[in-house]
Amino acid sequence: MKIFFRLITVAVFLGILAVVIAYARGYRLDFQKQSVSPNGILAITSSPKTSKVYINGQLKGITDMNTTLSPGNYSIEIKKDGYTSYTKNVALKGELVMSVDGLLFPVNPSLSPLTNLGIVKAVPLDQTNKLLIFSQLEDEAKDGIYLFEVNQSALSLFPPLKPIILRKDLPGNLDLKDTNVYFSPDYKQAIVEFLPTNISYLLNLDEQNSNPINISSSQQTLLYAWQKEKDQEKNKILETFPKQIAKVASDSFHIVSYSPDDTRILYQAIKSIPLPLAIVPRLIATNQTTENRELKKNSLYVYDKKEDRNYEIRNSKFEIRNFSPLWYPDSKHLTFVENNKVSVVDYDGQNTRTVYSGPFDNSFFTLTSDGKIAVLINLNPDANKFPDLYLVGIR
């Protein structure tokens, strides 16, 4: 009798466990068909949270949420008052979990001044919070090159500037605006080349340079050494990608940049070749945007190593010769300038949204590590000859 009860207990336990597993995998009882059918699960998140979720036009809840639906095509829209909306179409399949993560931006972003110096040129230190800014207002006490870190101080309206070199310490009548700037791999040094004279100085970015070193004759040698070191760092990241992709990338990609988490590559194809599959069989429940593995010379792409998927960025708005798109800090989006506005697009080329269309100098924009935009703006050109640095609060 005891053995019988134990067997019954085990059978009940296994039955409950099977029901729990089936429920977790999306199986639901269909009373009309009198059967158990496999459903899919939508996991919908957003930033900011508590945004409204509409599925096929009907309000279903707020983020973050999970919902079980029968297999089929669905239109997901995420909305929040005061923010841009996010829309994505998904083909839901039974037993699979599809994730939708909507990034919303304020309709009216804030605008905060960061400098009051008058800036003729600004150069970001790649994807860092630091900038080199150039001031040339014929003010001997202020004109020069400064290092600026874009992190608004709560204690001061204008965060302090770190002088790198004052114009009075440069010989001759050199134009600070007409320059090329090159950074060392560790961003502790910079070469500033003054045009059209082609006079170059090596500057230490950790201190003020009262006696700059003229390296005009050795500039190319130093740049070659720096580039070699940068290429080595890029190759270290590339080695973490599948061997099939790394092999093609080494001789067929112009790598524009890696995503901040090093899982995706933004690149321009330098050959028209097919991109081999790295994961076979293909993963399920992945991004459903149609990929393109037939590379066309000079076209832009994003490769995602986690899902082994490759997306062509078809928009003509991405002009490498002017502005390369910048990775958004979440590694899921790209930011770019087009027609006097700043826009954000998903890494697969979908869901383009304008995030800022106010005044700014199209020659410069960059991103901060917390997802804001730094731009040059002159809000009073009648009184000011040059713009200053402003922070656009899109997050």
Number of C-alpha atoms within 10 A of each C-alpha: 6 7 8 9 10 11 12 12 12 12 12 12 12 12 12 12 12 12 14 13 12 16 16 14 18 22 22 19 13 11 8 6 8 8 9 12 16 21 23 24 24 19 16 20 21 22 16 17 14 16 22 18 25 17 16 13 11 11 12 13 17 19 21 17 14 16 13 21 18 17 17 12 12 15 14 20 21 29 21 20 10 12 19 17 20 21 16 16 15 17 13 22 20 18 21 18 21 20 16 20 16 24 21 23 23 18 15 16 19 14 15 15 18 24 19 11 18 22 24 18 21 24 18 21 19 14 18 14 17 18 19 21 26 24 23 21 15 10 11 12 9 17 21 23 24 22 24 21 19 21 14 15 11 8 7 9 12 14 17 15 15 17 20 22 23 20 24 15 13 15 8 8 8 15 13 21 16 12 19 14 15 16 20 17 16 10 15 12 15 19 23 23 22 19 15 10 11 14 16 22 20 20 22 17 19 13 13 17 17 14 11 17 13 16 17 17 10 10 18 11 11 14 15 11 13 17 15 13 15 15 13 12 12 14 15 11 14 21 12 12 22 15 12 13 19 17 14 15 21 12 11 19 23 16 19 16 19 20 22 16 10 15 18 24 24 25 22 23 19 18 16 13 14 12 17 12 15 16 14 7 7 12 12 12 15 15 15 14 15 10 16 17 16 13 22 17 14 15 18 25 27 25 23 19 18 13 17 20 25 23 21 23 21 11 10 9 14 18 14 12 6 10 16 17 22 23 26 25 18 14 17 18 21 22 25 21 24 16 9 13 15 19 18 24 20 17 25 23 18 15 16 14 17 18 24 23 15 13 13 22 13 17 13 16 21 27 23 18 15 14 16 19 22 25 24 27 22 19 13 10 10 7 8 11 12 19 22 24 23 21 24 21 19 19 16
